[in-house]
């Protein structure tokens, strides 16, 4: 097993909105160069947005310490403008680009640094695969009960223009559109628990078009995955041509099952759809299969024959 650098991955989403004055010092585009066991407060440094790894055959195994370079590896296939909409090739390409982010699947609890009405906001949210809203455009989706920033969110990959797209609705019901890429690519580190942890930083900036619909404020959001069970949601915003300034940081901790890393595979508990760690058993025609989240469970139950056929095709290849 190869040890990987212990740099932490930070996803920074810079948001613009909320109508409150900017707080803290300006953020800069770049990755957080922190240790896996460091404090939650991020320190920003410059980083390349692409790992430059070569494209590998299509796999959906998201958490394997044997392949640390798959974060930027999908670009040649998923970034091709020749991938026809609705095709199996496009669906596979989008899922492959999203697969390193599957560490975010599951239930989380987030706490803001900024106070609202005299208290820090605390929310519970879940990330799942959304394979039904747009069957030809898979996404990672989240719904939160009390988040001031991401009440609903859908993160996907644009294979034509080669960037991540985030559609989010804030606590005021405003919908915002973002696009961006890694400022620190996905890689794996050995944590203090002697287990492999996936880290990265994904930074997305609100598009001008969506900013015009929400009072001219522009947001930037970053997801900074610090370890398998902890990530930061960083929010920055600006108005007009001013620099982005950090507005808030939400410290997020996983609830329940940890998506622990595996040296090779998850055996019989491999998710039949994503190849992640299966946590829920489903059945079809008297046979048991495993899925990794409620989104994959819903997709399987809606069309089990398609997903079983795709899994069999992967095995044969």
For each residue, the residues with C-beta under 8 A, 3 or more apart:
1: 65 66 196 263
2: 65 68
3: 189 190
4: 65 68 187 188 189 190 196
5: 187 189
6: 35 36 189 190
7: 31 33 34 184 187 189 199
8: 32 33 34 35 36 38 189 199 224 225 226 227
9: 31 32 184 185 186 187 198 199 200 201 224 225 226
10: 31 32 34 42 44 183 184 200 201 222 223 224 225 226 232 234
11: 200 201 202 203 221 222 223 224 225 231 232 233 234
12: 27 42 44 183 201 202 203 220 221 222 223 224 234 236
13: 166 178 202 203 204 219 220 221 222 223 233 234 235
14: 27 203 204 205 206 218 219 220 221 222 234 235 236 237 238 244
15: 18 149 170 176 206 219 220 221 235 236 237 247
16: 206 211 214 217 218 219 220 236 237 238 239 244
17: 170 172 174 176 214 215 217 219 237
18: 15 148 170 217 237 247
19: 215 217
20: 23 247
21:
22: 237 238 245 246 247
23: 20 114 245 246 247 248
24: 245 246 247
25: 245 246
26: 243 244 245 246
27: 12 14 44 220 234 236 244 245 246
28: 44 46
29: 44 46 183 203
30: 44 45 46 47 183 184
31: 7 9 10 44 45 46 47 183 184 201
32: 8 9 10 42 43 44 45 184 201 224
33: 7 8 43 45
34: 7 8 10 38 39 42 43 226
35: 6 8 38
36: 6 8 189 191 192 197 199 226 227
37: 191 192
38: 8 34 35
39: 34
40: 226 232 249 251
41: 249
42: 10 12 32 34 224 232 234 249
43: 32 33 34
44: 10 12 27 28 29 30 31 32
45: 30 31 32 33
46: 28 29 30 31
47: 30 31 183 184 201
48: 51 52 185
49: 181 182 183 185
50: 72 75 181 182 185
51: 48 69 71 72 73 182 185 186 187
52: 48 72
53: 56 69 70 71 72 73
54: 73 76
55: 73 74 75 76 77
56: 53 59 67 70 73
57: 317
58: 77 92 93 96 314
59: 56 96 99 275 314
60: 95 96 99 273 274 275 276 314
61: 64 99 265 270 275 276
62: 99 100 101 102 103 274 275 276
63: 102 103 196 198 228 259 260 261 262 276 277
64: 61 67 261 262 263 264 265
65: 1 2 4 68 188 196 261 262 263
66: 1 263 264
67: 56 64 70
68: 2 4 65 186 187 188
69: 51 53 72 73 187
70: 53 56 67 73 74 99 100 186
71: 51 53 100 182 185 186 187 200
72: 50 51 52 53 69 75 182 185 186
73: 51 53 54 55 56 69 70
74: 55 70 77 78 79 93 96 97
75: 50 55 72 78 79 97 162
76: 54 55 79 80
77: 55 58 74 80 83 93 96
78: 74 75 83 93 94 96 97 157 159 162
79: 74 75 76 159 162
80: 76 77 83 93 159
81: 159 160
82:
83: 77 78 80 87 89 90 93 159 160
84: 87 89 90
85: 90 136
86: 90 136
87: 83 84 90 91 136
88: 91 92
89: 83 84 92 93
90: 83 84 85 86 87 93 94 136 159
91: 87 88 94 95 135 136 138
92: 58 88 89 95 96
93: 58 74 77 78 80 83 89 90 96 97 157 159
94: 78 90 91 97 98 137 138 156 157 159
95: 60 91 92 98 99 138 274
96: 58 59 60 74 77 78 92 93 99
97: 74 75 78 93 94 157 159 164
98: 94 95 101 102 138 139 140 155 156 157
99: 59 60 61 62 70 95 96 102 274 275 276
100: 62 70 71 103 186 198 200
101: 62 98 104 140 155 186 200 202
102: 62 63 98 99 105 140 259 274 276 292
103: 62 63 100 198 225 228 259
104: 101 127 140 223 225 231
105: 102 127 128 129 140 259 276 292 293
106: 126 127 254 255 256 257 259 293
107: 124 125 126 254 255 256
108: 124 125 126 127 231 252 253 254 255
109: 122 123 124 252 253 255
110: 122 123 124 125 144 147 233 250 251 252 253
111: 120 121 122 250 251 252
112: 115 116 120 121 122 148 248 249 250
113: 120 248 249 250 251
114: 23 120 121 247 248
115: 112 118 119 120
116: 112 119 120 121 148
117:
118: 115
119: 115 116
120: 111 112 113 114 115 116
121: 111 112 114 116 146 147 148
122: 109 110 111 112 146
123: 109 110 144 145 146 147
124: 107 108 109 110 144 145 146 255
125: 107 108 110 142 143 144 145 147 150
126: 106 107 108 142 143 293 294
127: 104 105 106 108 140 141 142 293
128: 105 140 141 142 293 294 295 296
129: 105 138 139 140 141 273 274 292 293 295 296 299
130: 133 134 138 139 140 141 154 295
131: 135 138 273 295 296 298 299
132: 135 295 298 299 302
133: 130 139 141 154
134: 130 137 138 139
135: 91 131 132
136: 85 86 87 90 91
137: 94 134 156
138: 91 94 95 98 129 130 131 134 156
139: 98 129 130 133 134 154 155 156
140: 98 101 102 104 105 127 128 129 130 154 155 156
141: 127 128 129 130 133 152 153 154 155 295
142: 125 126 127 128 150 152 153 154 155
143: 125 126 151 152 153
144: 110 123 124 125 147 150 151 152
145: 123 124 125
146: 121 122 123 124 171
147: 110 121 123 125 144 150 151 171 250
148: 18 112 116 121 170 171 248
149: 15 168 170 171 221 233 235 248 250
150: 125 142 144 147 153 168 169 170 221 233
151: 143 144 147 169 170 171 173
152: 141 142 143 144 168 169
153: 141 142 143 150 166 167 168 169
154: 130 133 139 140 141 142 166 167 168
155: 98 101 139 140 141 142 164 165 166
156: 94 98 137 138 139 140 164 165
157: 78 93 94 97 98 163 164 165
158: 161 162 163 164 165 179
159: 78 79 80 81 83 90 93 94 97 162
160: 81 83
161: 158
162: 75 78 79 158 159
163: 157 158 179 180 181
164: 97 155 156 157 158 179 180 181 202 204
165: 155 156 157 158 177 178 179
166: 13 153 154 155 177 178 179 180 204 221
167: 153 154 175 176 177 178
168: 149 150 152 153 154 175 176 178 221
169: 150 151 152 153 173 174 175 176
170: 15 17 18 148 149 150 151 173 174 176
171: 146 147 148 149 151
172: 17
173: 151 169 170
174: 17 169 170 213 214
175: 167 168 169 210 213
176: 15 17 167 168 169 170 206 210 211 214 219
177: 165 166 167 206 207 209 210
178: 13 165 166 167 168 204 205 206 207 210 219 220 221
179: 158 163 164 165 166 204 205 207
180: 163 164 166 202 203 204 205
181: 49 50 163 164 202 203
182: 49 50 51 71 72 185 186 200 201 202 203
183: 10 12 29 30 31 47 49 201 202 203 222
184: 7 9 10 30 31 32 47 199 200 201
185: 9 48 49 50 51 71 72 182 200
186: 9 51 68 70 71 72 100 101 182 198 199 200
187: 4 5 7 9 51 68 69 71 198 199 200
188: 4 65 68 196 197 198 199 261
189: 3 4 5 6 7 8 36 196 197 199 227
190: 3 4 6 194 195 196 197
191: 36 37 194 195 196 197 227 228
192: 36 37
193:
194: 190 191
195: 190 191 228 260 261
196: 1 4 63 65 188 189 190 191 261
197: 36 188 189 190 191 227 228 261
198: 9 63 100 103 186 187 188 225 227 228 261
199: 7 8 9 36 184 186 187 188 189 225 226 227
200: 9 10 11 71 100 101 182 184 185 186 187 223 224 225
201: 9 10 11 12 31 32 47 182 183 184 222 223 224 225
202: 11 12 13 101 164 180 181 182 183 222 223
203: 11 12 13 14 29 180 181 182 183 220 221 222
204: 13 14 164 166 178 179 180 220 221 222
205: 14 178 179 180 218 219 220
206: 14 15 16 176 177 178 210 211 218 219 220
207: 177 178 179 210 211
208: 211 212 218
209: 177 212 213
210: 175 176 177 178 206 207 213 214
211: 16 176 206 207 208 214 216 217 218 219
212: 208 209 216
213: 174 175 209 210
214: 16 17 174 176 210 211 217
215: 17 19
216: 211 212 239 240
217: 16 17 18 19 211 214 237 238 239
218: 14 16 205 206 208 211 237 238 239 244
219: 13 14 15 16 17 176 178 205 206 211 235 236 237
220: 12 13 14 15 16 27 178 203 204 205 206 235 236 237 238 244
221: 11 12 13 14 15 149 150 166 168 178 203 204 233 234 235 236
222: 10 11 12 13 14 183 201 202 203 204 232 233 234 236
223: 10 11 12 13 104 200 201 202 231 232 233
224: 8 9 10 11 12 32 42 200 201 231 232 233 234
225: 8 9 10 11 103 104 198 199 200 201 230 231
226: 8 9 10 34 36 40 199 230 231 232
227: 8 36 189 191 197 198 199 230
228: 63 103 191 195 197 198 254 258 259 260 261
229: 253 254 258
230: 225 226 227 251 252 253 254
231: 11 104 108 223 224 225 226 252
232: 10 11 40 42 222 223 224 226 249 250 251 252
233: 11 13 110 149 150 221 222 223 224 249 250 252
234: 10 11 12 13 14 27 42 221 222 224 246 248 249 250
235: 13 14 15 149 219 220 221 246 247 248 249 250
236: 12 14 15 16 27 219 220 221 222 244 245 246 247
237: 14 15 16 17 18 22 217 218 219 220 244 245 247
238: 14 16 22 217 218 220 242 243 244 245
239: 16 216 217 218 242
240: 216
241:
242: 238 239 245
243: 26 238
244: 14 16 26 27 218 220 236 237 238
245: 22 23 24 25 26 27 236 237 238 242
246: 22 23 24 25 26 27 234 235 236 249
247: 15 18 20 22 23 24 114 235 236 237
248: 23 112 113 114 148 149 234 235
249: 40 41 42 112 113 232 233 234 235 246
250: 110 111 112 113 147 149 232 233 234 235
251: 40 110 111 113 230 232
252: 108 109 110 111 230 231 232 233
253: 108 109 110 229 230
254: 106 107 108 228 229 230 258
255: 106 107 108 109 124
256: 106 107
257: 106 277 279
258: 228 229 254
259: 63 102 103 105 106 228 276 277 292
260: 63 195 228 277
261: 63 64 65 188 195 196 197 198 228
262: 63 64 65 265 266 277
263: 1 64 65 66
264: 64 66
265: 61 64 262 270
266: 262 269 270 271 275 276 277 278 290
267: 270
268: 290
269: 266 277 278 279 290
270: 61 265 266 267 275 276 277 278 290
271: 266 274 275 276 277 278 290 291 292 296
272: 278 289 290 291 296 300 307 308 311
273: 60 129 131 291 292 296 299 300 307 310 311
274: 60 62 95 99 102 129 271 292 293 296
275: 59 60 61 62 99 266 270 271 314
276: 60 61 62 63 99 102 105 259 266 270 271 292 293
277: 63 257 259 260 262 266 269 270 271 292
278: 266 269 270 271 272 281 289 290 291 292
279: 257 269 290 291 292 293
280: 290 291 292 293 294 297
281: 278 288 289 290
282: 288 289 290 291 297 300 301 304
283: 286 287 288 289
284: 287 289 300 304 305 308
285:
286: 283
287: 283 284
288: 281 282 283
289: 272 278 281 282 283 284 300 304 308
290: 266 268 269 270 271 272 278 279 280 281 282
291: 271 272 273 278 279 280 282 296 297 300
292: 102 105 129 259 271 273 274 276 277 278 279 280 296
293: 105 106 126 127 128 129 274 276 279 280 296 297
294: 126 128 280 297 298
295: 128 129 130 131 132 141 298 299
296: 128 129 131 271 272 273 274 291 292 293 299 300
297: 280 282 291 293 294 300 301
298: 131 132 294 295 301 302
299: 129 131 132 273 295 296 302 303 307
300: 272 273 282 284 289 291 296 297 303 304 307
301: 282 297 298 304
302: 132 298 299
303: 299 300 306 307
304: 282 284 289 300 301 307 308
305: 284 308 309
306: 303 309 310
307: 272 273 299 300 303 304 310 311
308: 272 284 289 304 305 311 312
309: 305 306 312 313
310: 273 306 307 313 314
311: 272 273 307 308 314 315
312: 308 309 315 316
313: 309 310 316 317
314: 58 59 60 275 310 311 317
315: 311 312
316: 312 313
317: 57 313 314
